[in-house]
Amino acid sequence: MNTGGYRRTMRGVIQGHRFLLTVTSQIDDVFPYSAVVDGVAAELRIEGVIRNRGDALQLGMAAVERHIFGLPPKG
């Protein structure tokens, strides 16, 4: 499957914190991702090469949730 040029962005709010999750693919079947919470990059765990966009989305959401868990709740 040719996935070069793929980009998916997910925005949302969890416990009052805004997040932005982006999954891209500039090389066929390789899906790097990034996660930002309230304008600050969330720490990503090194998982190796991710070859499934669904896995990239799940890993990105896990990074967002870990980051938010360490922050005080917003009202």
All heavy atoms as TSV, in Angstrom:
chain	resi	resn	atom	element	x	y	z
A	1	MET	N	N	0.843	-1.182	0.000
A	1	MET	CA	C	0.000	0.000	0.000
A	1	MET	C	C	0.885	1.241	0.000
A	1	MET	O	O	1.818	1.342	0.781
A	1	MET	CB	C	-0.888	-0.014	1.242
A	1	MET	CG	C	-1.782	1.186	1.345
A	1	MET	SD	S	-3.039	1.046	2.615
A	1	MET	CE	C	-2.099	1.437	4.063
A	2	ASN	N	N	0.619	2.177	-0.844
A	2	ASN	CA	C	1.382	3.415	-0.935
A	2	ASN	C	C	0.766	4.452	0.000
A	2	ASN	O	O	-0.356	4.887	-0.214
A	2	ASN	CB	C	1.377	3.918	-2.375
A	2	ASN	CG	C	2.240	5.143	-2.551
A	2	ASN	OD1	O	2.750	5.698	-1.594
A	2	ASN	ND2	N	2.392	5.555	-3.794
A	3	THR	N	N	1.514	4.830	1.045
A	3	THR	CA	C	0.982	5.798	2.000
A	3	THR	C	C	1.806	7.073	2.041
A	3	THR	O	O	1.641	7.880	2.926
A	3	THR	CB	C	0.941	5.196	3.419
A	3	THR	OG1	O	2.260	4.787	3.776
A	3	THR	CG2	C	-0.025	4.047	3.499
A	4	GLY	N	N	2.731	7.251	1.113
A	4	GLY	CA	C	3.522	8.468	1.077
A	4	GLY	C	C	2.615	9.689	0.978
A	4	GLY	O	O	1.662	9.700	0.216
A	5	GLY	N	N	2.889	10.717	1.759
A	5	GLY	CA	C	2.079	11.917	1.761
A	5	GLY	C	C	0.886	11.861	2.704
A	5	GLY	O	O	0.073	12.760	2.729
A	6	TYR	N	N	0.767	10.822	3.524
A	6	TYR	CA	C	-0.346	10.681	4.468
A	6	TYR	C	C	-0.139	11.627	5.651
A	6	TYR	O	O	0.963	11.784	6.163
A	6	TYR	CB	C	-0.401	9.233	4.963
A	6	TYR	CG	C	-1.424	8.987	6.051
A	6	TYR	CD1	C	-2.740	8.712	5.740
A	6	TYR	CD2	C	-1.061	9.020	7.398
A	6	TYR	CE1	C	-3.678	8.485	6.730
A	6	TYR	CE2	C	-1.986	8.796	8.389
A	6	TYR	CZ	C	-3.290	8.532	8.056
A	6	TYR	OH	O	-4.213	8.304	9.037
A	7	ARG	N	N	-1.217	12.275	6.105
A	7	ARG	CA	C	-1.176	13.133	7.302
A	7	ARG	C	C	-2.552	13.109	7.949
A	7	ARG	O	O	-3.563	13.363	7.290
A	7	ARG	CB	C	-0.794	14.552	6.924
A	7	ARG	CG	C	-0.732	15.483	8.127
A	7	ARG	CD	C	-0.316	16.871	7.681
A	7	ARG	NE	N	-0.256	17.776	8.782
A	7	ARG	CZ	C	0.831	18.055	9.479
A	7	ARG	NH1	N	1.970	17.489	9.158
A	7	ARG	NH2	N	0.795	18.897	10.477
A	8	ARG	N	N	-2.601	12.820	9.244
A	8	ARG	CA	C	-3.858	12.815	9.994
A	8	ARG	C	C	-3.619	13.607	11.281
A	8	ARG	O	O	-2.635	13.382	11.976
A	8	ARG	CB	C	-4.280	11.392	10.319
A	8	ARG	CG	C	-5.549	11.283	11.117
A	8	ARG	CD	C	-6.785	11.534	10.293
A	8	ARG	NE	N	-6.888	10.508	9.280
A	8	ARG	CZ	C	-7.466	10.685	8.101
A	8	ARG	NH1	N	-8.009	11.819	7.794
A	8	ARG	NH2	N	-7.510	9.730	7.214
A	9	THR	N	N	-4.513	14.518	11.590
A	9	THR	CA	C	-4.407	15.349	12.787
A	9	THR	C	C	-5.646	15.151	13.636
A	9	THR	O	O	-6.762	15.142	13.119
A	9	THR	CB	C	-4.270	16.836	12.400
A	9	THR	OG1	O	-3.129	16.982	11.564
A	9	THR	CG2	C	-4.115	17.710	13.620
A	10	MET	N	N	-5.434	14.996	14.925
A	10	MET	CA	C	-6.539	14.854	15.872
A	10	MET	C	C	-6.366	15.927	16.945
A	10	MET	O	O	-5.289	16.065	17.524
A	10	MET	CB	C	-6.517	13.460	16.516
A	10	MET	CG	C	-7.659	13.247	17.473
A	10	MET	SD	S	-7.598	11.675	18.394
A	10	MET	CE	C	-7.094	10.499	17.204
A	11	ARG	N	N	-7.439	16.663	17.176
A	11	ARG	CA	C	-7.440	17.694	18.223
A	11	ARG	C	C	-8.517	17.341	19.235
A	11	ARG	O	O	-9.531	16.750	18.888
A	11	ARG	CB	C	-7.777	19.054	17.628
A	11	ARG	CG	C	-6.724	19.604	16.732
A	11	ARG	CD	C	-7.166	20.963	16.187
A	11	ARG	NE	N	-6.066	21.640	15.559
A	11	ARG	CZ	C	-5.786	21.575	14.271
A	11	ARG	NH1	N	-6.539	20.852	13.478
A	11	ARG	NH2	N	-4.769	22.225	13.775
A	12	GLY	N	N	-8.287	17.741	20.466
A	12	GLY	CA	C	-9.296	17.491	21.481
A	12	GLY	C	C	-8.937	18.117	22.813
A	12	GLY	O	O	-7.921	18.804	22.939
A	13	VAL	N	N	-9.781	17.861	23.797
A	13	VAL	CA	C	-9.585	18.373	25.150
A	13	VAL	C	C	-9.795	17.217	26.113
A	13	VAL	O	O	-10.790	16.489	26.016
A	13	VAL	CB	C	-10.578	19.517	25.470
A	13	VAL	CG1	C	-10.409	20.002	26.889
A	13	VAL	CG2	C	-10.423	20.657	24.477
A	14	ILE	N	N	-8.852	17.043	27.031
A	14	ILE	CA	C	-8.962	16.049	28.100
A	14	ILE	C	C	-8.677	16.767	29.400
A	14	ILE	O	O	-7.626	17.391	29.557
A	14	ILE	CB	C	-7.953	14.886	27.905
A	14	ILE	CG1	C	-8.213	14.138	26.606
A	14	ILE	CG2	C	-8.025	13.934	29.103
A	14	ILE	CD1	C	-7.196	13.059	26.288
A	15	GLN	N	N	-9.603	16.726	30.334
A	15	GLN	CA	C	-9.489	17.377	31.636
A	15	GLN	C	C	-9.107	18.851	31.498
A	15	GLN	O	O	-8.313	19.383	32.267
A	15	GLN	CB	C	-8.468	16.663	32.516
A	15	GLN	CG	C	-8.870	15.275	32.918
A	15	GLN	CD	C	-7.836	14.600	33.791
A	15	GLN	OE1	O	-6.736	15.119	34.023
A	15	GLN	NE2	N	-8.180	13.432	34.285
A	16	GLY	N	N	-9.634	19.515	30.490
A	16	GLY	CA	C	-9.385	20.938	30.292
A	16	GLY	C	C	-8.095	21.251	29.552
A	16	GLY	O	O	-7.805	22.406	29.285
A	17	HIS	N	N	-7.304	20.253	29.216
A	17	HIS	CA	C	-6.042	20.452	28.494
A	17	HIS	C	C	-6.254	20.151	27.015
A	17	HIS	O	O	-6.769	19.104	26.659
A	17	HIS	CB	C	-4.944	19.537	29.057
A	17	HIS	CG	C	-4.606	19.808	30.473
A	17	HIS	ND1	N	-3.785	20.853	30.859
A	17	HIS	CD2	C	-4.982	19.186	31.609
A	17	HIS	CE1	C	-3.667	20.848	32.176
A	17	HIS	NE2	N	-4.390	19.842	32.646
A	18	ARG	N	N	-5.831	21.083	26.170
A	18	ARG	CA	C	-5.970	20.909	24.725
A	18	ARG	C	C	-4.778	20.118	24.183
A	18	ARG	O	O	-3.647	20.373	24.559
A	18	ARG	CB	C	-6.021	22.259	24.028
A	18	ARG	CG	C	-7.253	23.039	24.414
A	18	ARG	CD	C	-7.380	24.277	23.528
A	18	ARG	NE	N	-8.576	25.004	23.875
A	18	ARG	CZ	C	-9.787	24.701	23.421
A	18	ARG	NH1	N	-9.948	23.703	22.608
A	18	ARG	NH2	N	-10.834	25.413	23.785
A	19	PHE	N	N	-5.073	19.172	23.291
A	19	PHE	CA	C	-3.997	18.397	22.691
A	19	PHE	C	C	-4.118	18.384	21.175
A	19	PHE	O	O	-5.183	18.615	20.612
A	19	PHE	CB	C	-3.969	16.962	23.235
A	19	PHE	CG	C	-5.094	16.092	22.756
A	19	PHE	CD1	C	-4.993	15.375	21.573
A	19	PHE	CD2	C	-6.263	15.977	23.499
A	19	PHE	CE1	C	-6.039	14.569	21.135
A	19	PHE	CE2	C	-7.308	15.174	23.074
A	19	PHE	CZ	C	-7.193	14.472	21.884
A	20	LEU	N	N	-2.994	18.137	20.535
A	20	LEU	CA	C	-2.911	18.009	19.090
A	20	LEU	C	C	-2.016	16.806	18.812
A	20	LEU	O	O	-0.874	16.754	19.261
A	20	LEU	CB	C	-2.301	19.268	18.478
A	20	LEU	CG	C	-1.993	19.224	16.980
A	20	LEU	CD1	C	-3.282	19.143	16.182
A	20	LEU	CD2	C	-1.188	20.439	16.581
A	21	LEU	N	N	-2.544	15.843	18.108
A	21	LEU	CA	C	-1.820	14.625	17.755
A	21	LEU	C	C	-1.737	14.560	16.237
A	21	LEU	O	O	-2.745	14.709	15.552
A	21	LEU	CB	C	-2.559	13.404	18.307
A	21	LEU	CG	C	-2.088	12.028	17.868
A	21	LEU	CD1	C	-0.652	11.788	18.303
A	21	LEU	CD2	C	-2.992	10.963	18.445
A	22	THR	N	N	-0.528	14.379	15.710
A	22	THR	CA	C	-0.327	14.327	14.265
A	22	THR	C	C	0.418	13.053	13.892
A	22	THR	O	O	1.445	12.740	14.480
A	22	THR	CB	C	0.478	15.550	13.780
A	22	THR	OG1	O	-0.194	16.735	14.187
A	22	THR	CG2	C	0.613	15.558	12.274
A	23	VAL	N	N	-0.125	12.330	12.922
A	23	VAL	CA	C	0.517	11.140	12.358
A	23	VAL	C	C	0.763	11.439	10.885
A	23	VAL	O	O	-0.135	11.904	10.186
A	23	VAL	CB	C	-0.375	9.888	12.503
A	23	VAL	CG1	C	0.270	8.690	11.827
A	23	VAL	CG2	C	-0.656	9.588	13.957
A	24	THR	N	N	1.993	11.202	10.440
A	24	THR	CA	C	2.341	11.476	9.050
A	24	THR	C	C	2.982	10.247	8.421
A	24	THR	O	O	3.336	9.296	9.109
A	24	THR	CB	C	3.347	12.645	8.955
A	24	THR	OG1	O	4.513	12.305	9.699
A	24	THR	CG2	C	2.758	13.931	9.488
A	25	SER	N	N	3.134	10.292	7.116
A	25	SER	CA	C	3.877	9.253	6.407
A	25	SER	C	C	4.433	9.867	5.131
A	25	SER	O	O	3.689	10.144	4.205
A	25	SER	CB	C	2.988	8.061	6.062
A	25	SER	OG	O	3.738	7.099	5.336
A	26	GLN	N	N	5.733	10.107	5.127
A	26	GLN	CA	C	6.388	10.601	3.919
A	26	GLN	C	C	7.078	9.457	3.191
A	26	GLN	O	O	7.444	9.587	2.033
A	26	GLN	CB	C	7.373	11.701	4.267
A	26	GLN	CG	C	6.678	12.919	4.826
A	26	GLN	CD	C	7.628	14.036	5.172
A	26	GLN	OE1	O	8.819	13.947	4.946
A	26	GLN	NE2	N	7.093	15.089	5.740
A	27	ILE	N	N	7.288	8.348	3.899
A	27	ILE	CA	C	7.882	7.139	3.326
A	27	ILE	C	C	6.796	6.073	3.394
A	27	ILE	O	O	6.095	5.955	4.395
A	27	ILE	CB	C	9.111	6.692	4.144
A	27	ILE	CG1	C	10.163	7.802	4.163
A	27	ILE	CG2	C	9.689	5.409	3.576
A	27	ILE	CD1	C	11.302	7.535	5.098
A	28	ASP	N	N	6.654	5.272	2.371
A	28	ASP	CA	C	5.616	4.236	2.336
A	28	ASP	C	C	5.618	3.373	3.591
A	28	ASP	O	O	6.652	2.818	3.972
A	28	ASP	CB	C	5.800	3.332	1.115
A	28	ASP	CG	C	5.470	4.060	-0.179
A	28	ASP	OD1	O	4.892	5.160	-0.102
A	28	ASP	OD2	O	5.809	3.532	-1.243
A	29	ASP	N	N	4.474	3.286	4.240
A	29	ASP	CA	C	4.227	2.385	5.370
A	29	ASP	C	C	5.112	2.628	6.586
A	29	ASP	O	O	5.399	1.705	7.339
A	29	ASP	CB	C	4.327	0.922	4.932
A	29	ASP	CG	C	3.280	0.581	3.882
A	29	ASP	OD1	O	2.196	1.202	3.915
A	29	ASP	OD2	O	3.553	-0.276	3.045
A	30	VAL	N	N	5.550	3.871	6.822
A	30	VAL	CA	C	6.248	4.254	8.054
A	30	VAL	C	C	5.505	5.463	8.598
A	30	VAL	O	O	5.322	6.449	7.900
A	30	VAL	CB	C	7.734	4.591	7.796
A	30	VAL	CG1	C	8.399	5.073	9.073
A	30	VAL	CG2	C	8.465	3.385	7.228
A	31	PHE	N	N	5.068	5.391	9.868
A	31	PHE	CA	C	4.170	6.400	10.430
A	31	PHE	C	C	4.742	7.042	11.688
A	31	PHE	O	O	4.420	6.633	12.803
A	31	PHE	CB	C	2.810	5.772	10.747
A	31	PHE	CG	C	2.103	5.278	9.536
A	31	PHE	CD1	C	2.244	3.965	9.120
A	31	PHE	CD2	C	1.309	6.123	8.790
A	31	PHE	CE1	C	1.602	3.499	7.995
A	31	PHE	CE2	C	0.655	5.667	7.651
A	31	PHE	CZ	C	0.809	4.356	7.252
A	32	PRO	N	N	5.569	8.078	11.562
A	32	PRO	CA	C	5.990	8.820	12.749
A	32	PRO	C	C	4.819	9.661	13.273
A	32	PRO	O	O	3.892	9.980	12.527
A	32	PRO	CB	C	7.123	9.707	12.240
A	32	PRO	CG	C	6.896	9.827	10.780
A	32	PRO	CD	C	6.173	8.579	10.357
A	33	TYR	N	N	4.857	10.013	14.546
A	33	TYR	CA	C	3.786	10.808	15.127
A	33	TYR	C	C	4.365	11.838	16.082
A	33	TYR	O	O	5.500	11.719	16.542
A	33	TYR	CB	C	2.771	9.918	15.858
A	33	TYR	CG	C	3.343	9.147	17.024
A	33	TYR	CD1	C	3.257	9.651	18.313
A	33	TYR	CD2	C	3.970	7.920	16.850
A	33	TYR	CE1	C	3.782	8.954	19.380
A	33	TYR	CE2	C	4.491	7.219	17.897
A	33	TYR	CZ	C	4.394	7.742	19.177
A	33	TYR	OH	O	4.922	7.062	20.239
A	34	SER	N	N	3.592	12.872	16.367
A	34	SER	CA	C	3.968	13.886	17.351
A	34	SER	C	C	2.727	14.233	18.165
A	34	SER	O	O	1.601	14.101	17.695
A	34	SER	CB	C	4.533	15.135	16.665
A	34	SER	OG	O	3.555	15.728	15.845
A	35	ALA	N	N	2.963	14.667	19.400
A	35	ALA	CA	C	1.854	15.020	20.295
A	35	ALA	C	C	2.225	16.287	21.065
A	35	ALA	O	O	3.336	16.402	21.576
A	35	ALA	CB	C	1.575	13.876	21.258
A	36	VAL	N	N	1.267	17.212	21.128
A	36	VAL	CA	C	1.456	18.474	21.834
A	36	VAL	C	C	0.272	18.669	22.774
A	36	VAL	O	O	-0.877	18.461	22.385
A	36	VAL	CB	C	1.541	19.650	20.833
A	36	VAL	CG1	C	1.643	20.979	21.552
A	36	VAL	CG2	C	2.705	19.458	19.878
A	37	VAL	N	N	0.559	19.067	24.022
A	37	VAL	CA	C	-0.484	19.339	25.008
A	37	VAL	C	C	-0.285	20.764	25.511
A	37	VAL	O	O	0.795	21.094	26.025
A	37	VAL	CB	C	-0.432	18.344	26.186
A	37	VAL	CG1	C	-1.492	18.694	27.235
A	37	VAL	CG2	C	-0.594	16.914	25.702
A	38	ASP	N	N	-1.293	21.598	25.375
A	38	ASP	CA	C	-1.236	23.006	25.791
A	38	ASP	C	C	0.008	23.700	25.244
A	38	ASP	O	O	0.665	24.486	25.931
A	38	ASP	CB	C	-1.275	23.118	27.320
A	38	ASP	CG	C	-2.586	22.651	27.918
A	38	ASP	OD1	O	-3.615	22.684	27.205
A	38	ASP	OD2	O	-2.593	22.237	29.095
A	39	GLY	N	N	0.374	23.388	24.000
A	39	GLY	CA	C	1.510	24.027	23.347
A	39	GLY	C	C	2.872	23.453	23.692
A	39	GLY	O	O	3.889	23.938	23.216
A	40	VAL	N	N	2.910	22.413	24.519
A	40	VAL	CA	C	4.165	21.783	24.938
A	40	VAL	C	C	4.217	20.367	24.368
A	40	VAL	O	O	3.248	19.612	24.497
A	40	VAL	CB	C	4.267	21.737	26.486
A	40	VAL	CG1	C	5.533	21.026	26.926
A	40	VAL	CG2	C	4.197	23.140	27.066
A	41	ALA	N	N	5.352	20.019	23.781
A	41	ALA	CA	C	5.497	18.683	23.203
A	41	ALA	C	C	5.428	17.620	24.298
A	41	ALA	O	O	6.073	17.742	25.341
A	41	ALA	CB	C	6.815	18.571	22.457
A	42	ALA	N	N	4.623	16.599	24.078
A	42	ALA	CA	C	4.537	15.472	25.009
A	42	ALA	C	C	5.729	14.546	24.764
A	42	ALA	O	O	6.183	14.393	23.626
A	42	ALA	CB	C	3.229	14.711	24.800
A	43	GLU	N	N	6.226	13.936	25.827
A	43	GLU	CA	C	7.349	13.007	25.694
A	43	GLU	C	C	6.867	11.737	25.005
A	43	GLU	O	O	5.897	11.115	25.425
A	43	GLU	CB	C	7.906	12.664	27.073
A	43	GLU	CG	C	9.095	11.747	27.017
A	43	GLU	CD	C	9.638	11.404	28.391
A	43	GLU	OE1	O	9.339	12.124	29.356
A	43	GLU	OE2	O	10.345	10.403	28.485
A	44	LEU	N	N	7.573	11.361	23.945
A	44	LEU	CA	C	7.217	10.163	23.191
A	44	LEU	C	C	8.194	9.050	23.537
A	44	LEU	O	O	9.387	9.294	23.666
A	44	LEU	CB	C	7.273	10.433	21.684
A	44	LEU	CG	C	6.444	11.616	21.183
A	44	LEU	CD1	C	6.660	11.797	19.691
A	44	LEU	CD2	C	4.978	11.410	21.495
A	45	ARG	N	N	7.695	7.853	23.680
A	45	ARG	CA	C	8.553	6.700	23.925
A	45	ARG	C	C	9.072	6.183	22.592
A	45	ARG	O	O	8.341	6.126	21.618
A	45	ARG	CB	C	7.789	5.607	24.656
A	45	ARG	CG	C	7.407	6.008	26.048
A	45	ARG	CD	C	6.774	4.869	26.780
A	45	ARG	NE	N	6.466	5.274	28.145
A	45	ARG	CZ	C	5.681	4.610	28.945
A	45	ARG	NH1	N	5.109	3.495	28.538
A	45	ARG	NH2	N	5.454	5.039	30.150
A	46	ILE	N	N	10.317	5.780	22.600
A	46	ILE	CA	C	10.912	5.221	21.383
A	46	ILE	C	C	10.350	3.819	21.189
A	46	ILE	O	O	10.533	2.954	22.017
A	46	ILE	CB	C	12.442	5.160	21.504
A	46	ILE	CG1	C	12.978	6.513	21.901
A	46	ILE	CG2	C	13.046	4.591	20.229
A	46	ILE	CD1	C	13.616	7.328	20.875
A	47	GLU	N	N	9.643	3.614	20.100
A	47	GLU	CA	C	8.991	2.334	19.836
A	47	GLU	C	C	9.565	1.631	18.616
A	47	GLU	O	O	9.096	0.575	18.246
A	47	GLU	CB	C	7.476	2.551	19.615
A	47	GLU	CG	C	6.756	3.230	20.745
A	47	GLU	CD	C	6.633	2.375	21.989
A	47	GLU	OE1	O	6.801	1.151	21.907
A	47	GLU	OE2	O	6.389	2.948	23.050
A	48	GLY	N	N	10.553	2.230	17.968
A	48	GLY	CA	C	11.054	1.671	16.720
A	48	GLY	C	C	10.231	2.180	15.555
A	48	GLY	O	O	9.481	3.147	15.665
A	49	VAL	N	N	10.339	1.538	14.429
A	49	VAL	CA	C	9.607	1.942	13.234
A	49	VAL	C	C	8.160	1.483	13.368
A	49	VAL	O	O	7.889	0.310	13.606
A	49	VAL	CB	C	10.257	1.333	11.971
A	49	VAL	CG1	C	9.428	1.670	10.739
A	49	VAL	CG2	C	11.681	1.836	11.811
A	50	ILE	N	N	7.234	2.406	13.223
A	50	ILE	CA	C	5.804	2.098	13.312
A	50	ILE	C	C	5.279	1.942	11.896
A	50	ILE	O	O	5.337	2.868	11.094
A	50	ILE	CB	C	5.055	3.203	14.070
A	50	ILE	CG1	C	5.650	3.355	15.465
A	50	ILE	CG2	C	3.572	2.891	14.141
A	50	ILE	CD1	C	5.224	4.598	16.165
A	51	ARG	N	N	4.750	0.777	11.595
A	51	ARG	CA	C	4.307	0.471	10.229
A	51	ARG	C	C	2.787	0.414	10.088
A	51	ARG	O	O	2.276	-0.031	9.072
A	51	ARG	CB	C	4.921	-0.850	9.783
A	51	ARG	CG	C	6.431	-0.802	9.772
A	51	ARG	CD	C	6.983	-1.658	8.674
A	51	ARG	NE	N	8.418	-1.516	8.579
A	51	ARG	CZ	C	9.023	-0.781	7.669
A	51	ARG	NH1	N	8.321	-0.096	6.810
A	51	ARG	NH2	N	10.329	-0.724	7.622
A	52	ASN	N	N	2.073	0.883	11.117
A	52	ASN	CA	C	0.613	0.850	11.069
A	52	ASN	C	C	0.107	2.184	11.597
A	52	ASN	O	O	0.445	2.576	12.716
A	52	ASN	CB	C	0.116	-0.318	11.926
A	52	ASN	CG	C	-1.376	-0.444	11.920
A	52	ASN	OD1	O	-2.076	0.447	12.411
A	52	ASN	ND2	N	-1.872	-1.538	11.388
A	53	ARG	N	N	-0.723	2.876	10.820
A	53	ARG	CA	C	-1.181	4.198	11.272
A	53	ARG	C	C	-2.074	4.120	12.502
A	53	ARG	O	O	-2.091	5.018	13.320
A	53	ARG	CB	C	-1.833	4.946	10.136
A	53	ARG	CG	C	-3.029	4.287	9.537
A	53	ARG	CD	C	-3.560	5.072	8.366
A	53	ARG	NE	N	-4.271	4.180	7.479
A	53	ARG	CZ	C	-4.404	4.368	6.201
A	53	ARG	NH1	N	-3.893	5.431	5.642
A	53	ARG	NH2	N	-5.061	3.523	5.463
A	54	GLY	N	N	-2.820	3.026	12.662
A	54	GLY	CA	C	-3.635	2.846	13.866
A	54	GLY	C	C	-2.767	2.727	15.108
A	54	GLY	O	O	-3.073	3.304	16.153
A	55	ASP	N	N	-1.659	1.996	15.000
A	55	ASP	CA	C	-0.716	1.888	16.121
A	55	ASP	C	C	-0.131	3.256	16.458
A	55	ASP	O	O	0.014	3.610	17.627
A	55	ASP	CB	C	0.415	0.916	15.796
A	55	ASP	CG	C	-0.033	-0.526	15.755
A	55	ASP	OD1	O	-1.169	-0.823	16.201
A	55	ASP	OD2	O	0.752	-1.374	15.271
A	56	ALA	N	N	0.206	4.036	15.431
A	56	ALA	CA	C	0.759	5.373	15.660
A	56	ALA	C	C	-0.248	6.256	16.394
A	56	ALA	O	O	0.112	6.984	17.324
A	56	ALA	CB	C	1.177	5.999	14.332
A	57	LEU	N	N	-1.519	6.179	16.012
A	57	LEU	CA	C	-2.555	6.957	16.705
A	57	LEU	C	C	-2.692	6.527	18.163
A	57	LEU	O	O	-2.804	7.358	19.067
A	57	LEU	CB	C	-3.906	6.825	15.987
A	57	LEU	CG	C	-4.084	7.651	14.730
A	57	LEU	CD1	C	-5.325	7.219	13.967
A	57	LEU	CD2	C	-4.142	9.126	15.066
A	58	GLN	N	N	-2.667	5.218	18.412
A	58	GLN	CA	C	-2.791	4.719	19.788
A	58	GLN	C	C	-1.584	5.122	20.633
A	58	GLN	O	O	-1.738	5.541	21.780
A	58	GLN	CB	C	-2.949	3.205	19.804
A	58	GLN	CG	C	-4.312	2.753	19.345
A	58	GLN	CD	C	-4.474	1.243	19.416
A	58	GLN	OE1	O	-3.525	0.486	19.219
A	58	GLN	NE2	N	-5.676	0.817	19.705
A	59	LEU	N	N	-0.384	5.011	20.075
A	59	LEU	CA	C	0.814	5.407	20.815
A	59	LEU	C	C	0.821	6.903	21.092
A	59	LEU	O	O	1.215	7.348	22.174
A	59	LEU	CB	C	2.067	5.003	20.038
A	59	LEU	CG	C	2.330	3.506	19.963
A	59	LEU	CD1	C	3.407	3.212	18.925
A	59	LEU	CD2	C	2.733	2.972	21.330
A	60	GLY	N	N	0.355	7.686	20.127
A	60	GLY	CA	C	0.264	9.130	20.319
A	60	GLY	C	C	-0.734	9.500	21.409
A	60	GLY	O	O	-0.468	10.359	22.247
A	61	MET	N	N	-1.898	8.852	21.410
A	61	MET	CA	C	-2.895	9.125	22.458
A	61	MET	C	C	-2.369	8.701	23.828
A	61	MET	O	O	-2.626	9.375	24.828
A	61	MET	CB	C	-4.224	8.427	22.149
A	61	MET	CG	C	-5.076	9.165	21.142
A	61	MET	SD	S	-5.394	10.904	21.546
A	61	MET	CE	C	-6.276	10.765	23.090
A	62	ALA	N	N	-1.641	7.605	23.891
A	62	ALA	CA	C	-1.045	7.180	25.163
A	62	ALA	C	C	-0.060	8.234	25.658
A	62	ALA	O	O	-0.018	8.542	26.859
A	62	ALA	CB	C	-0.362	5.826	25.008
A	63	ALA	N	N	0.715	8.824	24.756
A	63	ALA	CA	C	1.654	9.881	25.136
A	63	ALA	C	C	0.901	11.107	25.660
A	63	ALA	O	O	1.301	11.713	26.661
A	63	ALA	CB	C	2.535	10.255	23.945
A	64	VAL	N	N	-0.185	11.464	24.992
A	64	VAL	CA	C	-1.009	12.588	25.442
A	64	VAL	C	C	-1.564	12.315	26.839
A	64	VAL	O	O	-1.477	13.161	27.738
A	64	VAL	CB	C	-2.165	12.856	24.443
A	64	VAL	CG1	C	-3.215	13.779	25.040
A	64	VAL	CG2	C	-1.624	13.418	23.143
A	65	GLU	N	N	-2.121	11.137	27.057
A	65	GLU	CA	C	-2.709	10.796	28.354
A	65	GLU	C	C	-1.648	10.776	29.450
A	65	GLU	O	O	-1.902	11.249	30.567
A	65	GLU	CB	C	-3.432	9.459	28.267
A	65	GLU	CG	C	-4.701	9.550	27.425
A	65	GLU	CD	C	-5.312	8.198	27.104
A	65	GLU	OE1	O	-4.694	7.153	27.398
A	65	GLU	OE2	O	-6.422	8.196	26.546
A	66	ARG	N	N	-0.459	10.239	29.179
A	66	ARG	CA	C	0.621	10.241	30.173
A	66	ARG	C	C	0.999	11.666	30.545
A	66	ARG	O	O	1.204	11.993	31.711
A	66	ARG	CB	C	1.866	9.515	29.636
A	66	ARG	CG	C	1.859	8.030	29.801
A	66	ARG	CD	C	3.222	7.424	29.529
A	66	ARG	NE	N	3.824	7.862	28.275
A	66	ARG	CZ	C	3.626	7.296	27.097
A	66	ARG	NH1	N	2.838	6.249	26.988
A	66	ARG	NH2	N	4.223	7.770	26.019
A	67	HIS	N	N	1.092	12.526	29.534
A	67	HIS	CA	C	1.465	13.918	29.768
A	67	HIS	C	C	0.405	14.625	30.620
A	67	HIS	O	O	0.733	15.310	31.578
A	67	HIS	CB	C	1.647	14.636	28.432
A	67	HIS	CG	C	2.203	16.006	28.565
A	67	HIS	ND1	N	3.550	16.274	28.551
A	67	HIS	CD2	C	1.588	17.206	28.713
A	67	HIS	CE1	C	3.746	17.568	28.695
A	67	HIS	NE2	N	2.560	18.163	28.785
A	68	ILE	N	N	-0.847	14.455	30.256
A	68	ILE	CA	C	-1.944	15.097	30.994
A	68	ILE	C	C	-2.039	14.574	32.412
A	68	ILE	O	O	-2.317	15.322	33.342
A	68	ILE	CB	C	-3.272	14.955	30.226
A	68	ILE	CG1	C	-3.215	15.811	28.957
A	68	ILE	CG2	C	-4.464	15.336	31.086
A	68	ILE	CD1	C	-4.389	15.647	28.030
A	69	PHE	N	N	-1.790	13.286	32.617
A	69	PHE	CA	C	-1.853	12.698	33.956
A	69	PHE	C	C	-0.897	13.403	34.912
A	69	PHE	O	O	-1.193	13.558	36.095
A	69	PHE	CB	C	-1.520	11.206	33.892
A	69	PHE	CG	C	-1.603	10.516	35.222
A	69	PHE	CD1	C	-2.834	10.252	35.795
A	69	PHE	CD2	C	-0.453	10.129	35.888
A	69	PHE	CE1	C	-2.919	9.628	37.028
A	69	PHE	CE2	C	-0.528	9.514	37.125
A	69	PHE	CZ	C	-1.762	9.246	37.685
A	70	GLY	N	N	0.236	13.894	34.396
A	70	GLY	CA	C	1.216	14.590	35.244
A	70	GLY	C	C	0.921	16.057	35.468
A	70	GLY	O	O	1.657	16.729	36.188
A	71	LEU	N	N	-0.142	16.587	34.880
A	71	LEU	CA	C	-0.499	17.992	35.010
A	71	LEU	C	C	-1.660	18.176	35.960
A	71	LEU	O	O	-2.502	17.278	36.102
A	71	LEU	CB	C	-0.878	18.572	33.641
A	71	LEU	CG	C	0.189	18.555	32.549
A	71	LEU	CD1	C	-0.426	19.014	31.230
A	71	LEU	CD2	C	1.340	19.447	32.936
A	72	PRO	N	N	-1.750	19.345	36.612
A	72	PRO	CA	C	-2.935	19.604	37.439
A	72	PRO	C	C	-4.164	19.806	36.550
A	72	PRO	O	O	-4.047	20.345	35.450
A	72	PRO	CB	C	-2.583	20.899	38.173
A	72	PRO	CG	C	-1.521	21.548	37.361
A	72	PRO	CD	C	-0.794	20.451	36.655
A	73	PRO	N	N	-5.346	19.342	36.998
A	73	PRO	CA	C	-6.558	19.501	36.184
A	73	PRO	C	C	-6.918	20.981	36.003
A	73	PRO	O	O	-6.666	21.800	36.861
A	73	PRO	CB	C	-7.638	18.770	36.954
A	73	PRO	CG	C	-7.049	18.329	38.236
A	73	PRO	CD	C	-5.585	18.642	38.243
A	74	LYS	N	N	-7.492	21.294	34.856
A	74	LYS	CA	C	-7.976	22.650	34.585
A	74	LYS	C	C	-9.483	22.675	34.756
A	74	LYS	O	O	-10.148	21.680	34.597
A	74	LYS	CB	C	-7.638	23.053	33.150
A	74	LYS	CG	C	-6.209	23.440	32.949
A	74	LYS	CD	C	-6.064	23.963	31.538
A	74	LYS	CE	C	-4.756	24.658	31.368
A	74	LYS	NZ	N	-4.615	25.172	30.001
A	75	GLY	N	N	-10.009	23.826	35.018
A	75	GLY	CA	C	-11.444	23.960	35.211
A	75	GLY	C	C	-12.184	24.417	34.051
A	75	GLY	O	O	-12.229	24.297	32.966
